[in-house]
Amino acid sequence: MDEFKIKVMLADDHPGMLAGVQHALAEVATISLVGAAANSTELVALLDRVPCDVVVSDYSMPAGDFGDGASLFGLLQRRYPQLKLVVLTMLDNAAVMHTLVTLGIGGIVSKSDALAHLIPAIHAAHTGGKYYSPSANKVIQSIDWNRRGRNAESVLSQRESEVVRLYASGFTINEIAERLHRSKKTISTQKAKAMEKLGIEREVDLFRYAMENGLTATLAEESAPAGQEQASGTPG
């Protein structure tokens, strides 16, 4: 009977993936699909009018009024306190996984793993448990949770962290080199090493990580005068 099923809503901006997830879950006796959305605007509109137990959402889902990633998941947790979340993501890196675990996301499934992992993830999240698919779990297990806080300081060297902070705050490689009195080659190498340590391959994910972990805000507070000097053309 439907009242004994877990009411699940889907959110993904890729029609092919959305169809694949719907197919994977359609015949599961304990799950009832109650809606599907292509962005955060559609998702919130559905949640406001359709009862739901668990949302299965993509991590990167732009174009909606409520954002995506950690900002969207935080909003959903505040707006719908009883709602459980399962995140389906292609971003298999330490930065994203750290963010999701820190948010208390019950189920994390990598898109590089079989969609069948969504079933135990949904069941675990619904009962307040945790389930991570193999690829996601491998990354999560590699994180040093005793040393790593909500920033990059305990993962990166001091010089790498400086480069990430400046780069994510809008400084160019040339500007960072001038500011830190290092060569452009050194700055580029330190940026590349930082991304490798964080498990990040794309620059857009580096910016996302910095924003979600407060790196750019901290930098803005600490270095506004220096930023103003550079903007006016005064040597750093």
ROBA-310085 format. One record per residue (C-alpha): chain; x, y, z; residue number from 1. Coordinates in Angstrom, 2 decimals, padded with zeros to 5 digits. Example, Ala and Ser with C-alpha at 12.3 -4.5 7.8 and 13.67 -1.06 7.14 Angstrom:
2
<atom><chain>A</chain><u>012.30</u><v>-004.50</v><w>007.80</w><resi>1</resi></atom>
<atom><chain>A</chain><u>013.67</u><v>-001.06</v><w>007.14</w><resi>2</resi></atom>
***
This chain:
236
<atom><chain>A</chain><u>000.00</u><v>000.00</v><w>000.00</w><resi>1</resi></atom>
<atom><chain>A</chain><u>001.23</u><v>003.52</v><w>-000.79</w><resi>2</resi></atom>
<atom><chain>A</chain><u>001.09</u><v>004.67</v><w>002.83</w><resi>3</resi></atom>
<atom><chain>A</chain><u>003.82</u><v>002.17</v><w>003.66</w><resi>4</resi></atom>
<atom><chain>A</chain><u>006.06</u><v>003.34</v><w>000.84</w><resi>5</resi></atom>
<atom><chain>A</chain><u>008.80</u><v>005.93</v><w>001.03</w><resi>6</resi></atom>
<atom><chain>A</chain><u>007.68</u><v>008.97</v><w>-000.94</w><resi>7</resi></atom>
<atom><chain>A</chain><u>010.61</u><v>009.99</v><w>-003.15</w><resi>8</resi></atom>
<atom><chain>A</chain><u>011.08</u><v>013.09</v><w>-005.28</w><resi>9</resi></atom>
<atom><chain>A</chain><u>013.80</u><v>013.40</v><w>-007.93</w><resi>10</resi></atom>
<atom><chain>A</chain><u>015.79</u><v>016.44</v><w>-009.05</w><resi>11</resi></atom>
<atom><chain>A</chain><u>018.30</u><v>016.43</v><w>-011.91</w><resi>12</resi></atom>
<atom><chain>A</chain><u>018.84</u><v>018.79</v><w>-014.82</w><resi>13</resi></atom>
<atom><chain>A</chain><u>019.88</u><v>015.98</v><w>-017.18</w><resi>14</resi></atom>
<atom><chain>A</chain><u>016.76</u><v>014.38</v><w>-018.74</w><resi>15</resi></atom>
<atom><chain>A</chain><u>018.62</u><v>011.16</v><w>-019.52</w><resi>16</resi></atom>
<atom><chain>A</chain><u>019.82</u><v>010.73</v><w>-015.94</w><resi>17</resi></atom>
<atom><chain>A</chain><u>016.38</u><v>011.60</v><w>-014.59</w><resi>18</resi></atom>
<atom><chain>A</chain><u>014.81</u><v>008.94</v><w>-016.81</w><resi>19</resi></atom>
<atom><chain>A</chain><u>017.43</u><v>006.41</v><w>-015.72</w><resi>20</resi></atom>
<atom><chain>A</chain><u>016.76</u><v>007.05</v><w>-012.04</w><resi>21</resi></atom>
<atom><chain>A</chain><u>013.01</u><v>006.83</v><w>-012.56</w><resi>22</resi></atom>
<atom><chain>A</chain><u>013.47</u><v>003.49</v><w>-014.31</w><resi>23</resi></atom>
<atom><chain>A</chain><u>015.76</u><v>002.18</v><w>-011.55</w><resi>24</resi></atom>
<atom><chain>A</chain><u>013.27</u><v>003.05</v><w>-008.82</w><resi>25</resi></atom>
<atom><chain>A</chain><u>009.94</u><v>002.48</v><w>-010.55</w><resi>26</resi></atom>
<atom><chain>A</chain><u>009.62</u><v>-001.19</v><w>-009.65</w><resi>27</resi></atom>
<atom><chain>A</chain><u>010.94</u><v>-000.98</v><w>-006.07</w><resi>28</resi></atom>
<atom><chain>A</chain><u>008.08</u><v>-002.10</v><w>-003.82</w><resi>29</resi></atom>
<atom><chain>A</chain><u>009.07</u><v>000.14</v><w>-000.90</w><resi>30</resi></atom>
<atom><chain>A</chain><u>009.42</u><v>003.33</v><w>-002.94</w><resi>31</resi></atom>
<atom><chain>A</chain><u>006.79</u><v>005.60</v><w>-004.46</w><resi>32</resi></atom>
<atom><chain>A</chain><u>007.93</u><v>008.29</v><w>-006.91</w><resi>33</resi></atom>
<atom><chain>A</chain><u>005.90</u><v>011.42</v><w>-006.24</w><resi>34</resi></atom>
<atom><chain>A</chain><u>007.54</u><v>013.98</v><w>-008.51</w><resi>35</resi></atom>
<atom><chain>A</chain><u>010.51</u><v>015.05</v><w>-010.60</w><resi>36</resi></atom>
<atom><chain>A</chain><u>012.17</u><v>018.43</v><w>-011.07</w><resi>37</resi></atom>
<atom><chain>A</chain><u>014.81</u><v>019.81</v><w>-013.44</w><resi>38</resi></atom>
<atom><chain>A</chain><u>016.02</u><v>022.61</v><w>-011.17</w><resi>39</resi></atom>
<atom><chain>A</chain><u>015.69</u><v>024.02</v><w>-007.67</w><resi>40</resi></atom>
<atom><chain>A</chain><u>012.74</u><v>026.25</v><w>-008.59</w><resi>41</resi></atom>
<atom><chain>A</chain><u>010.68</u><v>023.28</v><w>-009.71</w><resi>42</resi></atom>
<atom><chain>A</chain><u>011.85</u><v>021.22</v><w>-006.75</w><resi>43</resi></atom>
<atom><chain>A</chain><u>010.79</u><v>023.73</v><w>-004.10</w><resi>44</resi></atom>
<atom><chain>A</chain><u>007.46</u><v>024.29</v><w>-005.86</w><resi>45</resi></atom>
<atom><chain>A</chain><u>006.80</u><v>020.55</v><w>-005.76</w><resi>46</resi></atom>
<atom><chain>A</chain><u>007.86</u><v>020.18</v><w>-002.13</w><resi>47</resi></atom>
<atom><chain>A</chain><u>005.52</u><v>022.99</v><w>-001.13</w><resi>48</resi></atom>
<atom><chain>A</chain><u>002.51</u><v>021.06</v><w>-002.39</w><resi>49</resi></atom>
<atom><chain>A</chain><u>003.42</u><v>017.35</v><w>-002.57</w><resi>50</resi></atom>
<atom><chain>A</chain><u>004.16</u><v>015.24</v><w>000.54</w><resi>51</resi></atom>
<atom><chain>A</chain><u>007.67</u><v>013.80</v><w>000.31</w><resi>52</resi></atom>
<atom><chain>A</chain><u>009.96</u><v>011.75</v><w>002.57</w><resi>53</resi></atom>
<atom><chain>A</chain><u>013.22</u><v>011.71</v><w>000.60</w><resi>54</resi></atom>
<atom><chain>A</chain><u>014.62</u><v>013.90</v><w>-002.17</w><resi>55</resi></atom>
<atom><chain>A</chain><u>017.19</u><v>012.39</v><w>-004.53</w><resi>56</resi></atom>
<atom><chain>A</chain><u>019.02</u><v>015.36</v><w>-006.02</w><resi>57</resi></atom>
<atom><chain>A</chain><u>021.92</u><v>016.03</v><w>-008.31</w><resi>58</resi></atom>
<atom><chain>A</chain><u>024.68</u><v>018.18</v><w>-006.77</w><resi>59</resi></atom>
<atom><chain>A</chain><u>025.29</u><v>020.47</v><w>-009.73</w><resi>60</resi></atom>
<atom><chain>A</chain><u>021.93</u><v>021.72</v><w>-010.97</w><resi>61</resi></atom>
<atom><chain>A</chain><u>022.16</u><v>025.37</v><w>-012.11</w><resi>62</resi></atom>
<atom><chain>A</chain><u>019.47</u><v>027.71</v><w>-013.44</w><resi>63</resi></atom>
<atom><chain>A</chain><u>017.12</u><v>027.49</v><w>-010.45</w><resi>64</resi></atom>
<atom><chain>A</chain><u>016.08</u><v>030.32</v><w>-008.14</w><resi>65</resi></atom>
<atom><chain>A</chain><u>017.35</u><v>028.48</v><w>-005.06</w><resi>66</resi></atom>
<atom><chain>A</chain><u>020.81</u><v>027.57</v><w>-006.32</w><resi>67</resi></atom>
<atom><chain>A</chain><u>022.31</u><v>024.10</v><w>-006.12</w><resi>68</resi></atom>
<atom><chain>A</chain><u>024.91</u><v>022.15</v><w>-004.18</w><resi>69</resi></atom>
<atom><chain>A</chain><u>025.41</u><v>022.93</v><w>-000.50</w><resi>70</resi></atom>
<atom><chain>A</chain><u>023.39</u><v>026.15</v><w>-000.62</w><resi>71</resi></atom>
<atom><chain>A</chain><u>020.32</u><v>024.31</v><w>-001.93</w><resi>72</resi></atom>
<atom><chain>A</chain><u>020.68</u><v>021.38</v><w>000.48</w><resi>73</resi></atom>
<atom><chain>A</chain><u>021.04</u><v>023.73</v><w>003.44</w><resi>74</resi></atom>
<atom><chain>A</chain><u>017.89</u><v>025.57</v><w>002.38</w><resi>75</resi></atom>
<atom><chain>A</chain><u>015.96</u><v>022.31</v><w>002.05</w><resi>76</resi></atom>
<atom><chain>A</chain><u>017.10</u><v>021.21</v><w>005.52</w><resi>77</resi></atom>
<atom><chain>A</chain><u>015.91</u><v>024.49</v><w>007.03</w><resi>78</resi></atom>
<atom><chain>A</chain><u>012.67</u><v>024.77</v><w>005.07</w><resi>79</resi></atom>
<atom><chain>A</chain><u>011.65</u><v>021.11</v><w>005.38</w><resi>80</resi></atom>
<atom><chain>A</chain><u>013.19</u><v>019.81</v><w>008.65</w><resi>81</resi></atom>
<atom><chain>A</chain><u>011.69</u><v>016.33</v><w>008.32</w><resi>82</resi></atom>
<atom><chain>A</chain><u>012.88</u><v>015.85</v><w>004.75</w><resi>83</resi></atom>
<atom><chain>A</chain><u>015.77</u><v>013.45</v><w>004.10</w><resi>84</resi></atom>
<atom><chain>A</chain><u>018.29</u><v>013.92</v><w>001.33</w><resi>85</resi></atom>
<atom><chain>A</chain><u>020.17</u><v>011.61</v><w>-001.00</w><resi>86</resi></atom>
<atom><chain>A</chain><u>022.71</u><v>013.26</v><w>-003.30</w><resi>87</resi></atom>
<atom><chain>A</chain><u>023.55</u><v>011.77</v><w>-006.68</w><resi>88</resi></atom>
<atom><chain>A</chain><u>026.73</u><v>013.35</v><w>-008.02</w><resi>89</resi></atom>
<atom><chain>A</chain><u>029.44</u><v>013.00</v><w>-010.65</w><resi>90</resi></atom>
<atom><chain>A</chain><u>031.82</u><v>015.10</v><w>-008.53</w><resi>91</resi></atom>
<atom><chain>A</chain><u>033.94</u><v>012.39</v><w>-006.90</w><resi>92</resi></atom>
<atom><chain>A</chain><u>036.32</u><v>014.68</v><w>-005.04</w><resi>93</resi></atom>
<atom><chain>A</chain><u>037.23</u><v>015.21</v><w>-001.42</w><resi>94</resi></atom>
<atom><chain>A</chain><u>035.95</u><v>018.79</v><w>-001.33</w><resi>95</resi></atom>
<atom><chain>A</chain><u>032.41</u><v>017.88</v><w>-002.37</w><resi>96</resi></atom>
<atom><chain>A</chain><u>032.28</u><v>014.72</v><w>-000.24</w><resi>97</resi></atom>
<atom><chain>A</chain><u>033.52</u><v>016.61</v><w>002.80</w><resi>98</resi></atom>
<atom><chain>A</chain><u>030.81</u><v>019.22</v><w>002.30</w><resi>99</resi></atom>
<atom><chain>A</chain><u>028.05</u><v>016.61</v><w>001.95</w><resi>100</resi></atom>
<atom><chain>A</chain><u>029.10</u><v>014.61</v><w>005.01</w><resi>101</resi></atom>
<atom><chain>A</chain><u>029.45</u><v>017.80</v><w>007.05</w><resi>102</resi></atom>
<atom><chain>A</chain><u>025.89</u><v>018.75</v><w>006.07</w><resi>103</resi></atom>
<atom><chain>A</chain><u>024.69</u><v>015.40</v><w>007.38</w><resi>104</resi></atom>
<atom><chain>A</chain><u>023.45</u><v>014.10</v><w>004.03</w><resi>105</resi></atom>
<atom><chain>A</chain><u>022.13</u><v>010.59</v><w>004.64</w><resi>106</resi></atom>
<atom><chain>A</chain><u>022.84</u><v>009.06</v><w>001.25</w><resi>107</resi></atom>
<atom><chain>A</chain><u>025.61</u><v>009.89</v><w>-001.21</w><resi>108</resi></atom>
<atom><chain>A</chain><u>025.74</u><v>008.03</v><w>-004.52</w><resi>109</resi></atom>
<atom><chain>A</chain><u>028.36</u><v>008.61</v><w>-007.18</w><resi>110</resi></atom>
<atom><chain>A</chain><u>027.15</u><v>008.64</v><w>-010.78</w><resi>111</resi></atom>
<atom><chain>A</chain><u>030.14</u><v>006.43</v><w>-011.58</w><resi>112</resi></atom>
<atom><chain>A</chain><u>028.50</u><v>003.67</v><w>-009.54</w><resi>113</resi></atom>
<atom><chain>A</chain><u>025.40</u><v>001.66</v><w>-010.45</w><resi>114</resi></atom>
<atom><chain>A</chain><u>022.08</u><v>003.45</v><w>-009.92</w><resi>115</resi></atom>
<atom><chain>A</chain><u>020.99</u><v>000.43</v><w>-007.89</w><resi>116</resi></atom>
<atom><chain>A</chain><u>022.93</u><v>001.99</v><w>-004.97</w><resi>117</resi></atom>
<atom><chain>A</chain><u>020.16</u><v>004.58</v><w>-004.75</w><resi>118</resi></atom>
<atom><chain>A</chain><u>017.84</u><v>001.99</v><w>-003.23</w><resi>119</resi></atom>
<atom><chain>A</chain><u>019.82</u><v>001.30</v><w>-000.03</w><resi>120</resi></atom>
<atom><chain>A</chain><u>020.76</u><v>005.00</v><w>000.09</w><resi>121</resi></atom>
<atom><chain>A</chain><u>017.09</u><v>006.01</v><w>000.12</w><resi>122</resi></atom>
<atom><chain>A</chain><u>016.23</u><v>003.42</v><w>002.77</w><resi>123</resi></atom>
<atom><chain>A</chain><u>019.16</u><v>004.49</v><w>004.96</w><resi>124</resi></atom>
<atom><chain>A</chain><u>018.40</u><v>008.20</v><w>004.68</w><resi>125</resi></atom>
<atom><chain>A</chain><u>014.73</u><v>007.63</v><w>005.43</w><resi>126</resi></atom>
<atom><chain>A</chain><u>015.54</u><v>005.87</v><w>008.70</w><resi>127</resi></atom>
<atom><chain>A</chain><u>018.18</u><v>008.39</v><w>009.75</w><resi>128</resi></atom>
<atom><chain>A</chain><u>021.10</u><v>006.21</v><w>008.71</w><resi>129</resi></atom>
<atom><chain>A</chain><u>023.95</u><v>006.66</v><w>006.26</w><resi>130</resi></atom>
<atom><chain>A</chain><u>024.79</u><v>004.99</v><w>002.97</w><resi>131</resi></atom>
<atom><chain>A</chain><u>027.62</u><v>005.88</v><w>000.61</w><resi>132</resi></atom>
<atom><chain>A</chain><u>028.12</u><v>004.13</v><w>-002.73</w><resi>133</resi></atom>
<atom><chain>A</chain><u>031.55</u><v>002.49</v><w>-003.26</w><resi>134</resi></atom>
<atom><chain>A</chain><u>033.18</u><v>005.34</v><w>-005.19</w><resi>135</resi></atom>
<atom><chain>A</chain><u>031.82</u><v>007.97</v><w>-002.81</w><resi>136</resi></atom>
<atom><chain>A</chain><u>032.83</u><v>005.92</v><w>000.22</w><resi>137</resi></atom>
<atom><chain>A</chain><u>036.37</u><v>005.50</v><w>-001.10</w><resi>138</resi></atom>
<atom><chain>A</chain><u>036.80</u><v>009.27</v><w>-001.26</w><resi>139</resi></atom>
<atom><chain>A</chain><u>035.15</u><v>009.81</v><w>002.12</w><resi>140</resi></atom>
<atom><chain>A</chain><u>037.40</u><v>007.21</v><w>003.77</w><resi>141</resi></atom>
<atom><chain>A</chain><u>040.47</u><v>008.98</v><w>002.36</w><resi>142</resi></atom>
<atom><chain>A</chain><u>039.64</u><v>012.21</v><w>004.20</w><resi>143</resi></atom>
<atom><chain>A</chain><u>041.53</u><v>012.81</v><w>007.44</w><resi>144</resi></atom>
<atom><chain>A</chain><u>038.57</u><v>013.86</v><w>009.57</w><resi>145</resi></atom>
<atom><chain>A</chain><u>040.73</u><v>014.45</v><w>012.63</w><resi>146</resi></atom>
<atom><chain>A</chain><u>042.73</u><v>017.14</v><w>010.85</w><resi>147</resi></atom>
<atom><chain>A</chain><u>040.35</u><v>018.55</v><w>008.32</w><resi>148</resi></atom>
<atom><chain>A</chain><u>038.05</u><v>021.35</v><w>009.35</w><resi>149</resi></atom>
<atom><chain>A</chain><u>035.67</u><v>023.36</v><w>007.21</w><resi>150</resi></atom>
<atom><chain>A</chain><u>038.57</u><v>024.93</v><w>005.32</w><resi>151</resi></atom>
<atom><chain>A</chain><u>041.61</u><v>023.92</v><w>003.31</w><resi>152</resi></atom>
<atom><chain>A</chain><u>044.20</u><v>024.83</v><w>005.93</w><resi>153</resi></atom>
<atom><chain>A</chain><u>044.71</u><v>021.32</v><w>007.31</w><resi>154</resi></atom>
<atom><chain>A</chain><u>044.88</u><v>019.72</v><w>003.85</w><resi>155</resi></atom>
<atom><chain>A</chain><u>047.12</u><v>022.15</v><w>002.02</w><resi>156</resi></atom>
<atom><chain>A</chain><u>050.48</u><v>023.67</v><w>002.81</w><resi>157</resi></atom>
<atom><chain>A</chain><u>050.42</u><v>027.29</v><w>003.94</w><resi>158</resi></atom>
<atom><chain>A</chain><u>051.64</u><v>028.50</v><w>000.53</w><resi>159</resi></atom>
<atom><chain>A</chain><u>049.10</u><v>026.38</v><w>-001.37</w><resi>160</resi></atom>
<atom><chain>A</chain><u>046.32</u><v>027.69</v><w>000.86</w><resi>161</resi></atom>
<atom><chain>A</chain><u>047.38</u><v>031.27</v><w>000.20</w><resi>162</resi></atom>
<atom><chain>A</chain><u>047.22</u><v>030.68</v><w>-003.54</w><resi>163</resi></atom>
<atom><chain>A</chain><u>043.75</u><v>029.08</v><w>-003.33</w><resi>164</resi></atom>
<atom><chain>A</chain><u>042.42</u><v>031.93</v><w>-001.21</w><resi>165</resi></atom>
<atom><chain>A</chain><u>043.71</u><v>034.60</v><w>-003.57</w><resi>166</resi></atom>
<atom><chain>A</chain><u>042.76</u><v>032.79</v><w>-006.77</w><resi>167</resi></atom>
<atom><chain>A</chain><u>039.21</u><v>032.03</v><w>-005.56</w><resi>168</resi></atom>
<atom><chain>A</chain><u>038.84</u><v>035.69</v><w>-004.56</w><resi>169</resi></atom>
<atom><chain>A</chain><u>039.44</u><v>036.89</v><w>-008.10</w><resi>170</resi></atom>
<atom><chain>A</chain><u>043.17</u><v>037.50</v><w>-008.31</w><resi>171</resi></atom>
<atom><chain>A</chain><u>044.95</u><v>036.36</v><w>-011.47</w><resi>172</resi></atom>
<atom><chain>A</chain><u>048.06</u><v>034.18</v><w>-011.46</w><resi>173</resi></atom>
<atom><chain>A</chain><u>050.15</u><v>037.26</v><w>-012.31</w><resi>174</resi></atom>
<atom><chain>A</chain><u>048.62</u><v>039.28</v><w>-009.48</w><resi>175</resi></atom>
<atom><chain>A</chain><u>049.15</u><v>036.46</v><w>-006.98</w><resi>176</resi></atom>
<atom><chain>A</chain><u>052.77</u><v>036.08</v><w>-008.07</w><resi>177</resi></atom>
<atom><chain>A</chain><u>053.38</u><v>039.80</v><w>-007.56</w><resi>178</resi></atom>
<atom><chain>A</chain><u>051.55</u><v>039.86</v><w>-004.25</w><resi>179</resi></atom>
<atom><chain>A</chain><u>053.36</u><v>036.84</v><w>-002.78</w><resi>180</resi></atom>
<atom><chain>A</chain><u>056.72</u><v>037.61</v><w>-004.43</w><resi>181</resi></atom>
<atom><chain>A</chain><u>056.89</u><v>034.28</v><w>-006.23</w><resi>182</resi></atom>
<atom><chain>A</chain><u>057.25</u><v>033.39</v><w>-009.89</w><resi>183</resi></atom>
<atom><chain>A</chain><u>054.19</u><v>032.78</v><w>-012.05</w><resi>184</resi></atom>
<atom><chain>A</chain><u>055.39</u><v>029.22</v><w>-012.61</w><resi>185</resi></atom>
<atom><chain>A</chain><u>055.56</u><v>028.61</v><w>-008.86</w><resi>186</resi></atom>
<atom><chain>A</chain><u>052.05</u><v>029.98</v><w>-008.33</w><resi>187</resi></atom>
<atom><chain>A</chain><u>050.66</u><v>027.82</v><w>-011.13</w><resi>188</resi></atom>
<atom><chain>A</chain><u>052.37</u><v>024.72</v><w>-009.68</w><resi>189</resi></atom>
<atom><chain>A</chain><u>051.06</u><v>025.41</v><w>-006.17</w><resi>190</resi></atom>
<atom><chain>A</chain><u>047.53</u><v>025.93</v><w>-007.49</w><resi>191</resi></atom>
<atom><chain>A</chain><u>047.73</u><v>022.64</v><w>-009.41</w><resi>192</resi></atom>
<atom><chain>A</chain><u>049.02</u><v>020.78</v><w>-006.33</w><resi>193</resi></atom>
<atom><chain>A</chain><u>046.25</u><v>022.25</v><w>-004.19</w><resi>194</resi></atom>
<atom><chain>A</chain><u>043.59</u><v>021.07</v><w>-006.62</w><resi>195</resi></atom>
<atom><chain>A</chain><u>045.18</u><v>017.61</v><w>-006.69</w><resi>196</resi></atom>
<atom><chain>A</chain><u>045.18</u><v>017.36</v><w>-002.89</w><resi>197</resi></atom>
<atom><chain>A</chain><u>041.55</u><v>018.46</v><w>-002.73</w><resi>198</resi></atom>
<atom><chain>A</chain><u>040.59</u><v>016.00</v><w>-005.45</w><resi>199</resi></atom>
<atom><chain>A</chain><u>039.35</u><v>018.81</v><w>-007.69</w><resi>200</resi></atom>
<atom><chain>A</chain><u>039.86</u><v>018.72</v><w>-011.45</w><resi>201</resi></atom>
<atom><chain>A</chain><u>037.82</u><v>021.68</v><w>-012.68</w><resi>202</resi></atom>
<atom><chain>A</chain><u>038.35</u><v>025.31</v><w>-011.72</w><resi>203</resi></atom>
<atom><chain>A</chain><u>034.61</u><v>025.81</v><w>-011.29</w><resi>204</resi></atom>
<atom><chain>A</chain><u>034.72</u><v>023.19</v><w>-008.51</w><resi>205</resi></atom>
<atom><chain>A</chain><u>037.65</u><v>024.99</v><w>-006.88</w><resi>206</resi></atom>
<atom><chain>A</chain><u>035.63</u><v>028.21</v><w>-006.79</w><resi>207</resi></atom>
<atom><chain>A</chain><u>032.61</u><v>026.30</v><w>-005.44</w><resi>208</resi></atom>
<atom><chain>A</chain><u>034.72</u><v>024.69</v><w>-002.72</w><resi>209</resi></atom>
<atom><chain>A</chain><u>036.19</u><v>028.05</v><w>-001.72</w><resi>210</resi></atom>
<atom><chain>A</chain><u>032.76</u><v>029.68</v><w>-001.54</w><resi>211</resi></atom>
<atom><chain>A</chain><u>031.18</u><v>026.84</v><w>000.43</w><resi>212</resi></atom>
<atom><chain>A</chain><u>034.05</u><v>026.75</v><w>002.92</w><resi>213</resi></atom>
<atom><chain>A</chain><u>034.26</u><v>030.49</v><w>003.49</w><resi>214</resi></atom>
<atom><chain>A</chain><u>037.69</u><v>030.97</v><w>001.95</w><resi>215</resi></atom>
<atom><chain>A</chain><u>036.80</u><v>033.94</v><w>-000.22</w><resi>216</resi></atom>
<atom><chain>A</chain><u>034.92</u><v>035.75</v><w>002.54</w><resi>217</resi></atom>
<atom><chain>A</chain><u>037.81</u><v>035.32</v><w>004.95</w><resi>218</resi></atom>
<atom><chain>A</chain><u>040.25</u><v>036.61</v><w>002.39</w><resi>219</resi></atom>
<atom><chain>A</chain><u>038.13</u><v>039.64</v><w>001.61</w><resi>220</resi></atom>
<atom><chain>A</chain><u>038.15</u><v>040.64</v><w>005.26</w><resi>221</resi></atom>
<atom><chain>A</chain><u>041.88</u><v>040.06</v><w>005.69</w><resi>222</resi></atom>
<atom><chain>A</chain><u>043.17</u><v>041.60</v><w>002.47</w><resi>223</resi></atom>
<atom><chain>A</chain><u>040.85</u><v>044.40</v><w>001.36</w><resi>224</resi></atom>
<atom><chain>A</chain><u>043.58</u><v>047.05</v><w>001.52</w><resi>225</resi></atom>
<atom><chain>A</chain><u>045.91</u><v>044.95</v><w>-000.63</w><resi>226</resi></atom>
<atom><chain>A</chain><u>043.13</u><v>044.33</v><w>-003.12</w><resi>227</resi></atom>
<atom><chain>A</chain><u>042.45</u><v>048.07</v><w>-003.32</w><resi>228</resi></atom>
<atom><chain>A</chain><u>046.14</u><v>048.77</v><w>-003.94</w><resi>229</resi></atom>
<atom><chain>A</chain><u>046.20</u><v>046.32</v><w>-006.81</w><resi>230</resi></atom>
<atom><chain>A</chain><u>043.01</u><v>047.73</v><w>-008.25</w><resi>231</resi></atom>
<atom><chain>A</chain><u>044.57</u><v>051.20</v><w>-008.31</w><resi>232</resi></atom>
<atom><chain>A</chain><u>047.73</u><v>049.93</v><w>-009.92</w><resi>233</resi></atom>
<atom><chain>A</chain><u>049.98</u><v>050.42</v><w>-006.89</w><resi>234</resi></atom>
<atom><chain>A</chain><u>052.69</u><v>047.72</v><w>-006.70</w><resi>235</resi></atom>
<atom><chain>A</chain><u>052.10</u><v>045.09</v><w>-003.96</w><resi>236</resi></atom>
***
